[in-house]
Amino acid sequence: MFIFLIFFASQFFSQGRYETGDIEFEFKKTETFDEAELLDILILPKEKYFNAANLGEDKQRINKYYFDHGFFDAIIDTVTNINREDKVINVKFIVIENSRYSIKEFKIEGLEKVPDNVKSGIYSESLIKAGDFYNKTLISSEKDRIGNILQNSGYLYAQIDTGRSRADSSRVGIIIGKYSELLQASPEFKNKVLVRMSFIGTEKVYYFGSIKINIPKDKYKLEKSVIERELKFKEGELFSRVKMLESERNFSKMPIIQLGRVEVDTVIESQSRTNIAVNITLTDKYELTPSISATYRDNRLFAGAGVEYKDKNFFGGGRVFTIGLEGLVHSININNFELSFSLYQPFFIRSSLTATFTSTIGLYNRNENQEFLYSQNLARFNYFIALHTFYNNAYSDLTFDYLRERAKKDYIDEDSALVTKGKKDYSVNSIVGLTLIHNDANDIFNPSSGFFHSITAESAGALPRFLALFNKSLLFSQYVKLYSNNNFYFDITGGRATTIIGKHFEIGDIIEYGRGSNIVPVSSFYKFFAGGGNSLRGWSAQTAGILANPSLGGNFLMEGSVELRRKPFPQRSFLFPVWFVLFLDYGNVWESDGKFRLNQVALATGLGIRYDTFVGPIRIDLGFRLFDPLAAEGNKWLWDKPRNIFRNKYAIQFGLGNAF
């Protein structure tokens, strides 16, 4: 009853209100930004009912948007049209952009006492170039970049001069100055500005002083030497903010530490020393955690549950010992069960190198035909390179696997041979691999800008080949595997992250080599697959491919995607977490790189919906086979036979997290 009264009251009071109708733009002279870009910064189209205050604020928003992009003389006006019959108010924004100002000169003040090597880093990589259009975001980024260089070069108090510390504030901070009307008459100065930044705190450098480590409630007796080994600086070194942040990053890799902060404690001006306080908060040493998970494996969505036991300070040193049991199910016939033991070493030879040793026993019903009983032993060495280099991270894997493959029923293999039910094949596999990673994407779940790139090189078969000298019946594969994964993200809404273009491209090649009675073809356990929720979305999982049996995988993969992700609802709406997505997928998988043909690249298109949660977006995609290279002539393109579209040319995909 109460809900009904609220609904009735809202309807009654809304009778005299006008809704926001069409919003249009009329550009006089020039049009630099399209309407969609401007609409995205407005409040009016996101509210059902018209509000005059919103109109005034939106006018200012557009004016500021143009100003921040160098249109200092832009004029914004509005015209409203009231439709009393439909109770709608239509709005037109009239935009006169006038001239766009560019930067003639960029001056930095306050660096007189800064040494040449530091100045070189400031000037040589400047984000602001003469001739570029003025852009407020770029100016702000340059201010932060210069400030970071100074604070990482010993200048503890380096900052932009706000003028608060002195009476004369006419030459402080960031000054954007137009040239005089007399100078503007000259083409050299017309529609140009001078950008000047003034920094303070550059007269004196500081050094790291004493380091005090505080671990309140240290009930597990964590050694202070463990904390000291993770610090990226020592007493007497030149002060650097980034080394403090890198030390905090090192603490984050140790699960026993809940929070680690590195802060300036006191400053001794007479000695130019900054004493540092390292404050550590510990978490529970032992942890038993049940879990519910959803993940993609071989392009199939699996859901399941598990339980994990952790000792976060195993025999001291911040080591972590883990026992995990997990079951994942795709269907009755396709599932995976694993028992794993893992030891994580957060400091291996040096602080930037970690090591993880894992042994896993598992049963994998990979499809209706194949069952794998496997034992995998992995040693992974992870090396953090640096934040400022292109490759931020690298890891090397050493594995030794044992596989028993059993046929659950009769089927035809990739060589068109009959495999009878109950047939078992045994093999071993050892892999040495190296992966390099670049990642500057700005978010784990929903990146709106940045680039992720990884490249992997693996070699398999060296150790089994040596063991085969002593065991002539040992079967193994020899191959080189190359793989690269690349994701690009572009925010086309000026930092608001409500309309994003995402691009994905991956390519992989397994090159088999070697002869001998011990060498067998690479198992489908290690191959590539196409089709599914994070692949060609017009196909079900493992049903795409220029292969005799796509469910057994192939040795060469090339595929990618382009997505337009749009969040249309205002932040105050309960629908704000909803995204709408349009996508185009392309690619396929082949038996080998020599079988690749451009006219066999499949295309899929479709639309989807996402809903943000604390564990990432939940997604549903409807994909269509835009071009199917294996379809009969006259039925390859989606529109060739429209009656077949909802028969065998579509697939519905579910997932947790974005497709890439």
C-alpha positions as CSV (number, residue, x, y, z in Angstrom):
1,M,0.0,0.0,0.0
2,F,2.8,2.4,0.9
3,I,4.6,1.8,-2.4
4,F,1.3,2.4,-4.3
5,L,0.9,5.8,-2.5
6,I,4.4,6.8,-3.4
7,F,3.8,5.9,-7.1
8,F,0.4,7.7,-7.1
9,A,2.0,10.9,-5.5
10,S,4.8,10.9,-8.0
11,Q,2.4,10.6,-10.9
12,F,0.2,13.4,-9.5
13,F,3.0,15.9,-8.9
14,S,4.6,15.1,-12.3
15,Q,1.4,16.2,-14.2
16,G,2.5,19.8,-14.5
17,R,6.1,19.0,-15.4
18,Y,7.6,19.1,-18.8
19,E,9.9,16.4,-20.1
20,T,13.1,17.0,-21.9
21,G,12.6,16.6,-25.6
22,D,15.0,16.7,-28.5
23,I,18.5,18.2,-27.9
24,E,20.1,19.6,-31.0
25,F,23.2,21.5,-31.9
26,E,23.6,24.2,-34.4
27,F,27.2,25.0,-35.4
28,K,28.0,28.3,-36.9
29,K,31.1,28.4,-39.0
30,T,33.0,25.3,-37.8
31,E,32.3,22.0,-36.1
32,T,35.2,20.4,-34.3
33,F,33.4,18.0,-31.9
34,D,30.5,15.8,-33.0
35,E,27.2,16.0,-31.3
36,A,27.6,12.6,-29.6
37,E,30.7,13.8,-27.8
38,L,29.0,17.0,-26.6
39,L,25.8,15.2,-25.6
40,D,27.8,12.9,-23.4
41,I,28.8,15.8,-21.1
42,L,25.3,17.1,-20.6
43,I,22.9,16.4,-17.7
44,L,19.7,17.3,-19.6
45,P,19.4,14.1,-21.8
46,K,20.0,12.0,-18.7
47,E,17.0,13.4,-16.8
48,K,13.4,12.6,-17.7
49,Y,12.0,16.0,-16.7
50,F,13.3,19.4,-17.9
51,N,15.1,21.5,-15.3
52,A,16.1,25.1,-16.1
53,A,19.0,24.9,-13.7
54,N,20.4,21.9,-15.6
55,L,20.1,23.9,-18.8
56,G,22.2,26.7,-17.4
57,E,24.8,24.2,-16.0
58,D,24.9,22.4,-19.3
59,K,25.6,25.6,-21.2
60,Q,28.5,26.2,-18.8
61,R,29.7,22.7,-19.3
62,I,29.9,23.1,-23.1
63,N,31.6,26.4,-22.7
64,K,34.2,24.9,-20.4
65,Y,34.7,21.9,-22.7
66,Y,35.5,24.2,-25.6
67,F,37.7,26.4,-23.3
68,D,39.7,23.4,-22.1
69,H,40.4,22.5,-25.7
70,G,41.7,25.9,-26.7
71,F,38.5,27.7,-27.9
72,F,38.9,30.7,-25.6
73,D,36.5,32.9,-27.6
74,A,33.8,30.3,-28.1
75,I,30.2,31.5,-27.7
76,I,27.4,29.2,-26.5
77,D,23.8,30.2,-26.7
78,T,20.5,28.2,-26.2
79,V,17.1,28.2,-27.7
80,T,14.2,26.4,-26.2
81,N,10.9,25.3,-27.8
82,I,7.9,24.4,-25.7
83,N,5.4,21.8,-27.0
84,R,2.5,22.3,-24.6
85,E,0.4,19.6,-26.1
86,D,3.0,16.9,-25.5
87,K,4.4,18.7,-22.5
88,V,7.9,18.6,-23.9
89,I,10.7,21.2,-24.0
90,N,13.1,20.9,-27.0
91,V,16.5,22.4,-26.6
92,K,18.9,23.7,-29.2
93,F,22.5,24.7,-28.4
94,I,24.0,27.3,-30.8
95,V,27.8,27.0,-30.9
96,I,30.1,29.6,-32.4
97,E,33.6,28.1,-31.9
98,N,35.6,31.0,-33.3
99,S,39.4,30.4,-33.4
100,R,41.2,27.6,-31.7
101,Y,44.4,28.7,-29.9
102,S,47.7,26.9,-30.2
103,I,50.8,27.0,-28.0
104,K,53.5,29.2,-29.3
105,E,55.9,28.9,-26.3
106,F,56.2,26.8,-23.1
107,K,58.3,28.1,-20.3
108,I,59.2,26.4,-17.0
109,E,60.4,28.6,-14.2
110,G,62.0,27.7,-10.9
111,L,64.6,25.2,-12.3
112,E,67.6,27.5,-12.0
113,K,69.3,25.4,-9.3
114,V,68.3,22.0,-10.8
115,P,71.3,20.1,-12.3
116,D,71.5,19.6,-16.0
117,N,70.8,15.8,-16.0
118,V,67.5,16.4,-14.2
119,K,66.6,19.3,-16.6
120,S,67.4,17.0,-19.5
121,G,64.7,14.5,-18.4
122,I,62.2,17.3,-18.0
123,Y,62.7,19.0,-21.3
124,S,63.5,16.0,-23.5
125,E,60.2,14.2,-22.8
126,S,57.9,17.2,-22.6
127,L,54.2,16.5,-23.4
128,I,53.7,20.0,-24.6
129,K,55.1,21.0,-28.0
130,A,55.0,24.4,-29.7
131,G,52.3,24.4,-32.4
132,D,50.0,22.0,-30.5
133,F,46.5,23.1,-29.7
134,Y,46.0,24.1,-26.1
135,N,44.6,21.2,-24.1
136,K,44.0,21.5,-20.4
137,T,44.3,17.8,-19.7
138,L,47.7,17.7,-21.4
139,I,48.8,20.8,-19.3
140,S,47.8,19.0,-16.1
141,S,49.6,15.8,-17.1
142,E,52.8,17.8,-17.9
143,K,52.6,19.5,-14.4
144,D,52.4,16.1,-12.8
145,R,55.2,14.6,-14.9
146,I,57.6,17.5,-14.0
147,G,56.6,17.3,-10.3
148,N,57.3,13.6,-10.2
149,I,60.7,13.9,-11.8
150,L,61.7,16.6,-9.3
151,Q,60.3,14.6,-6.3
152,N,62.2,11.5,-7.5
153,S,65.4,13.5,-7.8
154,G,65.7,14.6,-4.2
155,Y,63.4,17.6,-4.2
156,L,61.1,16.7,-1.3
157,Y,59.1,19.9,-1.4
158,A,58.9,20.4,-5.2
159,Q,55.5,21.5,-6.4
160,I,53.7,24.0,-8.6
161,D,53.9,27.5,-7.1
162,T,50.4,28.5,-5.8
163,G,51.5,31.9,-4.5
164,R,50.1,31.3,-1.1
165,S,53.6,31.7,0.5
166,R,54.2,35.2,-0.9
167,A,52.3,38.4,-1.5
168,D,53.1,38.7,-5.2
169,S,51.0,36.0,-7.0
170,S,51.1,37.5,-10.5
171,R,53.8,35.0,-11.7
172,V,52.9,31.8,-10.0
173,G,51.3,28.4,-10.8
174,I,50.3,27.7,-14.4
175,I,49.7,30.8,-16.4
176,I,48.0,30.7,-19.8
177,G,48.5,34.0,-21.5
178,K,47.1,35.5,-24.7
179,Y,49.5,37.8,-26.5
180,S,48.5,41.5,-26.7
181,E,46.2,42.8,-29.4
182,L,49.2,44.5,-31.0
183,L,51.1,41.2,-31.2
184,Q,47.9,39.3,-32.2
185,A,47.9,41.5,-35.4
186,S,51.0,39.6,-36.5
187,P,50.4,36.1,-38.0
188,E,53.3,34.8,-35.7
189,F,51.2,35.5,-32.6
190,K,47.6,35.4,-33.9
191,N,45.5,32.9,-31.9
192,K,48.5,31.7,-29.9
193,V,49.2,31.5,-26.2
194,L,52.1,31.3,-23.9
195,V,52.1,28.6,-21.2
196,R,54.2,29.2,-18.2
197,M,54.7,26.9,-15.2
198,S,56.4,28.0,-12.0
199,F,57.8,25.5,-9.5
200,I,59.0,26.0,-5.9
201,G,60.9,23.7,-3.6
202,T,63.8,23.3,-6.1
203,E,66.5,25.0,-4.1
204,K,67.5,22.1,-1.9
205,V,67.8,18.3,-2.3
206,Y,67.1,15.8,0.5
207,Y,68.4,12.3,1.4
208,F,66.8,9.4,3.1
209,G,67.5,9.4,6.8
210,S,66.8,6.8,9.4
211,I,64.2,4.1,8.7
212,K,61.8,3.1,11.5
213,I,59.7,-0.1,11.1
214,N,56.5,-0.3,13.1
215,I,54.6,-3.6,13.2
216,P,51.9,-3.3,15.9
217,K,50.2,-6.5,17.1
218,D,53.0,-8.6,15.6
219,K,51.7,-11.8,17.0
220,Y,53.4,-13.9,14.3
221,K,56.8,-12.4,15.0
222,L,57.4,-11.3,11.4
223,E,61.0,-10.5,11.1
224,K,61.9,-6.8,10.4
225,S,64.6,-8.1,8.1
226,V,61.7,-9.3,5.8
227,I,60.4,-5.7,5.6
228,E,63.9,-4.2,5.1
229,R,64.6,-6.5,2.2
230,E,61.5,-5.2,0.3
231,L,62.5,-1.5,0.6
232,K,63.8,0.0,-2.6
233,F,65.9,2.6,-0.8
234,K,68.6,2.8,1.9
235,E,69.7,5.4,4.4
236,G,71.8,8.1,2.7
237,E,70.4,7.7,-0.8
238,L,68.8,10.6,-2.6
239,F,65.2,11.1,-1.7
240,S,62.7,9.6,-4.2
241,R,58.9,9.3,-4.0
242,V,58.8,6.6,-6.6
243,K,61.1,4.4,-4.5
244,M,58.7,4.8,-1.6
245,L,55.8,3.7,-3.8
246,E,57.7,0.8,-5.2
247,S,58.4,-0.4,-1.7
248,E,54.7,-0.3,-0.9
249,R,54.1,-2.3,-4.1
250,N,56.6,-4.9,-2.8
251,F,54.6,-5.2,0.5
252,S,51.5,-5.8,-1.5
253,K,52.9,-9.1,-2.9
254,M,53.1,-10.5,0.6
255,P,49.7,-11.8,1.7
256,I,50.6,-11.7,5.4
257,I,50.8,-7.9,5.1
258,Q,47.3,-6.4,5.0
259,L,48.6,-2.8,4.6
260,G,52.1,-1.4,4.2
261,R,52.7,2.3,4.2
262,V,56.0,4.2,3.7
263,E,55.8,7.8,4.9
264,V,58.0,10.7,5.7
265,D,58.2,10.8,9.5
266,T,60.4,13.8,10.3
267,V,62.6,16.2,8.3
268,I,66.0,17.3,9.7
269,E,66.6,20.5,7.7
270,S,70.1,21.0,9.0
271,Q,71.2,17.6,7.6
272,S,68.8,17.6,4.6
273,R,67.5,14.3,5.8
274,T,64.0,12.8,5.7
275,N,63.4,10.1,8.4
276,I,61.1,7.4,7.1
277,A,58.4,5.5,9.0
278,V,57.3,2.1,7.6
279,N,53.9,1.1,9.1
280,I,52.9,-2.5,8.7
281,T,49.5,-4.0,9.4
282,L,49.3,-7.8,9.4
283,T,46.4,-10.0,8.5
284,D,45.6,-13.5,9.8
285,K,48.4,-16.0,9.1
286,Y,46.0,-19.0,8.5
287,E,43.1,-18.8,6.1
288,L,40.5,-21.3,5.0
289,T,38.4,-19.9,2.2
290,P,35.5,-21.4,0.3
291,S,34.9,-20.0,-3.2
292,I,32.5,-19.9,-6.0
293,S,34.1,-19.2,-9.4
294,A,33.3,-18.8,-13.1
295,T,36.0,-18.9,-15.7
296,Y,36.7,-19.6,-19.4
297,R,38.8,-22.6,-20.3
298,D,39.3,-23.6,-24.0
299,N,36.7,-20.9,-24.8
300,R,34.0,-22.7,-22.6
301,L,32.4,-21.1,-19.6
302,F,32.8,-23.2,-16.4
303,A,31.3,-22.5,-13.1
304,G,32.1,-24.2,-9.8
305,A,33.3,-24.1,-6.3
306,G,36.4,-24.8,-4.3
307,V,38.1,-24.5,-1.0
308,E,41.6,-23.2,-0.3
309,Y,43.8,-23.4,2.8
310,K,46.7,-20.9,3.2
311,D,49.6,-20.4,5.5
312,K,50.7,-16.9,4.8
313,N,54.1,-17.0,6.6
314,F,55.1,-20.6,6.0
315,F,58.4,-21.1,8.0
316,G,58.8,-17.3,8.1
317,G,60.1,-15.0,5.3
318,G,56.6,-14.2,4.0
319,R,56.3,-17.5,2.2
320,V,52.8,-18.8,1.4
321,F,51.9,-22.4,1.3
322,T,48.5,-23.2,-0.3
323,I,46.4,-26.3,-0.7
324,G,43.4,-26.0,-3.1
325,L,40.6,-28.2,-4.2
326,E,38.3,-27.0,-7.0
327,G,35.6,-28.4,-9.2
328,L,34.4,-26.7,-12.4
329,V,31.5,-27.8,-14.5
330,H,30.4,-26.8,-18.0
331,S,28.0,-29.7,-18.5
332,I,27.5,-33.2,-17.3
333,N,30.1,-34.5,-19.8
334,I,32.5,-31.5,-19.6
335,N,34.1,-30.8,-16.3
336,N,37.3,-30.4,-14.4
337,F,38.5,-31.3,-10.9
338,E,41.8,-30.4,-9.4
339,L,43.9,-30.8,-6.2
340,S,46.9,-28.5,-6.1
341,F,49.8,-27.7,-3.7
342,S,51.7,-24.4,-4.1
343,L,54.6,-22.7,-2.4
344,Y,55.0,-18.9,-3.1
345,Q,58.4,-17.3,-2.4
346,P,58.0,-13.4,-2.4
347,F,61.7,-12.8,-2.3
348,F,63.8,-15.1,-4.6
349,I,67.4,-13.9,-4.8
350,R,66.2,-10.3,-5.1
351,S,63.1,-8.3,-4.1
352,S,61.9,-7.8,-7.8
353,L,62.0,-11.6,-8.4
354,T,59.4,-14.0,-7.0
355,A,59.0,-17.7,-7.4
356,T,56.0,-20.0,-7.3
357,F,56.2,-23.9,-7.2
358,T,52.9,-25.7,-7.9
359,S,52.0,-29.3,-8.3
360,T,48.5,-30.2,-9.5
361,I,46.6,-33.5,-10.0
362,G,43.5,-33.2,-12.1
363,L,40.8,-34.9,-14.1
364,Y,39.6,-33.0,-17.2
365,N,36.6,-34.2,-19.2
366,R,37.4,-31.8,-22.1
367,N,34.6,-32.8,-24.3
368,E,32.2,-35.7,-25.0
369,N,35.0,-37.7,-26.5
370,Q,38.1,-37.1,-24.4
371,E,39.1,-37.5,-20.8
372,F,42.5,-36.3,-19.4
373,L,44.0,-37.5,-16.2
374,Y,47.0,-35.2,-15.6
375,S,49.7,-34.2,-13.3
376,Q,51.3,-30.7,-13.8
377,N,54.4,-29.5,-12.1
378,L,55.2,-25.8,-12.5
379,A,58.0,-23.5,-11.4
380,R,57.3,-19.9,-12.3
381,F,59.8,-17.1,-11.8
382,N,58.2,-13.7,-12.0
383,Y,60.4,-10.6,-12.5
384,F,59.0,-7.0,-12.1
385,I,61.1,-4.9,-14.5
386,A,59.9,-1.3,-13.9
387,L,56.9,0.9,-14.3
388,H,58.5,3.3,-16.8
389,T,59.8,0.7,-19.2
390,F,57.7,-0.7,-22.1
391,Y,57.7,-4.3,-20.7
392,N,56.8,-3.9,-17.0
393,N,56.8,-7.6,-16.1
394,A,58.3,-10.9,-17.2
395,Y,57.9,-14.4,-16.1
396,S,59.6,-17.7,-17.0
397,D,57.9,-21.1,-16.6
398,L,59.4,-24.5,-16.2
399,T,56.9,-27.4,-16.4
400,F,56.8,-31.1,-16.4
401,D,53.4,-32.7,-17.2
402,Y,52.2,-36.2,-17.3
403,L,49.1,-36.9,-19.4
404,R,46.8,-39.9,-19.7
405,E,44.2,-39.4,-22.5
406,R,41.3,-41.8,-22.6
407,A,38.6,-42.0,-25.3
408,K,35.1,-41.9,-23.7
409,K,33.5,-43.1,-26.9
410,D,34.4,-43.7,-30.5
411,Y,35.3,-40.6,-32.4
412,I,37.3,-39.3,-35.5
413,D,40.6,-37.6,-34.7
414,E,42.3,-34.8,-36.5
415,D,43.9,-37.2,-38.9
416,S,40.4,-38.6,-39.8
417,A,41.3,-41.9,-38.1
418,L,38.9,-43.8,-35.8
419,V,39.7,-43.7,-32.1
420,T,37.8,-46.5,-30.3
421,K,36.2,-46.2,-26.9
422,G,38.5,-46.9,-24.0
423,K,41.7,-46.3,-25.9
424,K,44.4,-44.8,-23.7
425,D,47.4,-42.8,-24.6
426,Y,50.2,-41.8,-22.2
427,S,52.7,-39.0,-22.7
428,V,54.9,-36.5,-20.9
429,N,55.6,-33.0,-21.7
430,S,58.1,-30.4,-20.4
431,I,57.9,-26.8,-21.4
432,V,60.4,-23.9,-20.9
433,G,58.7,-20.6,-21.6
434,L,59.2,-16.8,-21.3
435,T,56.5,-14.2,-21.2
436,L,56.9,-10.4,-21.4
437,I,54.1,-8.2,-20.4
438,H,53.3,-4.5,-20.9
439,N,50.2,-3.2,-19.1
440,D,49.1,0.4,-18.7
441,A,45.4,-0.3,-18.8
442,N,43.7,1.9,-16.1
443,D,41.4,-0.7,-14.6
444,I,41.3,-4.5,-14.0
445,F,37.6,-5.1,-14.7
446,N,36.6,-2.2,-17.0
447,P,39.6,-0.5,-18.6
448,S,38.7,2.7,-20.5
449,S,42.2,3.6,-21.6
450,G,45.6,2.0,-22.0
451,F,47.2,-1.0,-23.7
452,F,47.8,-4.5,-22.6
453,H,50.3,-6.6,-24.6
454,S,52.0,-9.9,-23.9
455,I,54.3,-12.1,-25.9
456,T,55.2,-15.7,-25.1
457,A,57.8,-18.1,-26.4
458,E,57.8,-21.7,-25.3
459,S,59.9,-24.8,-26.2
460,A,58.6,-28.3,-25.4
461,G,60.3,-31.6,-25.3
462,A,63.9,-31.1,-24.2
463,L,63.7,-32.9,-20.9
464,P,61.6,-35.9,-22.1
465,R,64.1,-36.3,-25.0
466,F,66.9,-36.7,-22.5
467,L,64.8,-39.1,-20.3
468,A,64.0,-41.1,-23.5
469,L,67.6,-42.1,-23.6
470,F,66.9,-44.3,-20.5
471,N,63.3,-45.1,-21.1
472,K,62.7,-46.1,-24.8
473,S,58.9,-46.3,-24.3
474,L,58.5,-42.7,-23.2
475,L,56.2,-40.7,-25.5
476,F,56.4,-36.9,-25.8
477,S,55.9,-34.0,-28.2
478,Q,58.5,-31.5,-29.5
479,Y,57.3,-28.1,-30.5
480,V,57.9,-24.4,-30.3
481,K,54.9,-22.2,-29.4
482,L,54.7,-18.5,-30.0
483,Y,51.7,-16.4,-28.8
484,S,50.8,-12.8,-28.5
485,N,47.8,-11.1,-26.9
486,N,47.0,-7.4,-27.4
487,N,44.2,-5.2,-26.0
488,F,43.7,-1.5,-26.7
489,Y,41.2,0.8,-24.9
490,F,40.1,4.3,-26.0
491,D,37.9,6.5,-23.9
492,I,36.1,8.8,-26.5
493,T,34.2,10.8,-23.8
494,G,37.1,12.9,-22.6
495,G,37.9,10.9,-19.4
496,R,34.3,10.2,-18.3
497,A,34.6,6.5,-19.3
498,T,31.0,6.2,-20.5
499,T,31.8,5.4,-24.2
500,I,34.8,3.1,-24.8
501,I,36.2,1.5,-27.9
502,G,38.1,-1.7,-27.2
503,K,40.2,-3.6,-29.7
504,H,41.7,-7.0,-29.3
505,F,44.1,-9.1,-31.4
506,E,45.8,-12.4,-30.6
507,I,47.9,-14.7,-32.7
508,G,49.5,-18.0,-31.8
509,D,51.5,-20.7,-33.6
510,I,52.6,-24.2,-32.5
511,I,55.4,-25.4,-34.7
512,E,56.0,-29.2,-34.3
513,Y,59.4,-30.7,-35.1
514,G,61.6,-33.8,-34.7
515,R,61.3,-37.4,-35.7
516,G,61.5,-40.7,-33.9
517,S,59.3,-43.4,-32.4
518,N,59.0,-41.5,-29.1
519,I,57.7,-38.3,-30.6
520,V,53.9,-38.0,-30.9
521,P,51.7,-35.1,-32.2
522,V,51.0,-32.3,-29.7
523,S,48.0,-33.1,-27.6
524,S,44.8,-31.1,-27.9
525,F,45.4,-30.3,-24.2
526,Y,47.9,-27.6,-25.4
527,K,46.2,-26.5,-28.7
528,F,44.2,-23.4,-29.8
529,F,40.4,-23.3,-30.1
530,A,38.0,-20.9,-31.8
531,G,34.3,-20.1,-31.1
532,G,32.8,-19.2,-27.7
533,G,32.2,-16.3,-25.3
534,N,35.7,-14.8,-25.6
535,S,36.3,-15.8,-29.3
536,L,34.1,-15.8,-32.3
537,R,30.8,-15.2,-30.6
538,G,28.6,-16.3,-33.5
539,W,29.8,-19.8,-32.8
540,S,29.5,-22.0,-29.8
541,A,32.6,-23.0,-27.9
542,Q,35.1,-25.1,-30.0
543,T,32.9,-25.3,-33.0
544,A,34.8,-22.8,-35.3
545,G,37.9,-23.7,-37.2
546,I,39.2,-24.9,-40.5
547,L,39.7,-28.3,-39.0
548,A,38.3,-31.8,-39.5
549,N,37.3,-31.7,-35.8
550,P,37.3,-28.2,-34.2
551,S,36.8,-29.6,-30.8
552,L,40.3,-31.1,-30.9
553,G,41.9,-27.7,-31.6
554,G,44.5,-26.5,-34.1
555,N,48.1,-25.3,-34.2
556,F,47.6,-21.8,-35.6
557,L,45.3,-19.1,-34.3
558,M,44.5,-15.6,-35.5
559,E,41.6,-13.7,-34.2
560,G,40.5,-10.3,-32.8
561,S,37.6,-8.1,-31.9
562,V,36.4,-4.5,-31.9
563,E,33.8,-3.4,-29.3
564,L,31.9,-0.3,-28.7
565,R,30.9,-0.1,-25.0
566,R,28.4,2.5,-24.0
567,K,27.0,3.3,-20.5
568,P,23.9,5.5,-21.3
569,F,22.4,6.0,-17.8
570,P,23.3,8.9,-15.4
571,Q,25.4,8.1,-12.4
572,R,22.6,8.7,-10.0
573,S,20.4,6.1,-11.7
574,F,20.2,2.5,-10.4
575,L,20.8,1.5,-14.0
576,F,24.2,3.3,-14.1
577,P,26.1,-0.1,-13.9
578,V,24.5,-1.2,-17.2
579,W,26.5,-1.2,-20.4
580,F,25.4,-1.8,-24.0
581,V,27.9,-3.3,-26.4
582,L,28.2,-3.7,-30.2
583,F,31.0,-6.0,-31.4
584,L,32.7,-7.4,-34.5
585,D,34.8,-10.5,-34.1
586,Y,37.1,-12.0,-36.7
587,G,39.6,-14.9,-37.0
588,N,39.8,-18.6,-37.0
589,V,42.1,-21.6,-36.1
590,W,43.9,-23.7,-38.6
591,E,45.8,-27.0,-38.5
592,S,49.1,-25.1,-39.1
593,D,50.4,-21.7,-40.2
594,G,50.9,-23.1,-43.7
595,K,47.2,-23.7,-44.0
596,F,46.2,-20.1,-43.2
597,R,44.1,-18.5,-45.9
598,L,42.7,-14.9,-45.7
599,N,39.4,-16.0,-47.3
600,Q,38.9,-18.5,-44.4
601,V,38.8,-15.7,-41.8
602,A,35.4,-15.9,-40.1
603,L,33.4,-12.9,-39.0
604,A,30.9,-12.6,-36.2
605,T,28.9,-9.6,-35.1
606,G,26.3,-8.9,-32.5
607,L,25.3,-7.0,-29.4
608,G,25.5,-7.5,-25.7
609,I,24.7,-6.2,-22.3
610,R,26.9,-5.9,-19.2
611,Y,26.2,-5.2,-15.6
612,D,29.0,-4.1,-13.3
613,T,29.5,-6.0,-10.0
614,F,32.2,-6.0,-7.4
615,V,33.7,-9.1,-9.1
616,G,33.5,-7.6,-12.6
617,P,30.9,-7.3,-15.3
618,I,28.3,-10.0,-15.8
619,R,27.7,-10.2,-19.6
620,I,25.3,-11.7,-22.1
621,D,26.1,-11.5,-25.8
622,L,24.0,-12.4,-28.9
623,G,26.4,-13.2,-31.7
624,F,25.7,-13.8,-35.4
625,R,27.8,-15.5,-38.0
626,L,28.4,-12.5,-40.3
627,F,30.7,-14.6,-42.6
628,D,31.1,-18.4,-42.3
629,P,33.9,-19.6,-44.6
630,L,32.8,-23.3,-44.2
631,A,29.1,-22.7,-45.1
632,A,27.8,-23.7,-48.5
633,E,28.0,-21.2,-51.4
634,G,25.1,-18.9,-51.3
635,N,24.9,-19.2,-47.5
636,K,28.2,-17.8,-46.3
637,W,27.0,-14.3,-45.5
638,L,24.5,-13.6,-42.8
639,W,22.0,-12.0,-45.2
640,D,22.2,-14.7,-47.9
641,K,19.4,-16.7,-46.4
642,P,17.6,-14.6,-43.7
643,R,15.4,-17.6,-42.7
644,N,18.5,-19.3,-41.4
645,I,19.6,-16.5,-39.1
646,F,17.8,-17.8,-36.0
647,R,18.3,-21.5,-37.0
648,N,22.0,-22.1,-37.2
649,K,23.7,-18.6,-37.6
650,Y,23.6,-17.4,-34.0
651,A,24.8,-18.2,-30.5
652,I,24.1,-16.8,-27.0
653,Q,27.1,-16.3,-24.8
654,F,27.3,-15.8,-21.0
655,G,30.3,-14.7,-19.1
656,L,31.8,-13.0,-16.1
657,G,34.1,-10.1,-17.1
658,N,34.5,-8.5,-20.4
659,A,35.4,-10.5,-23.5
660,F,38.8,-8.8,-23.3
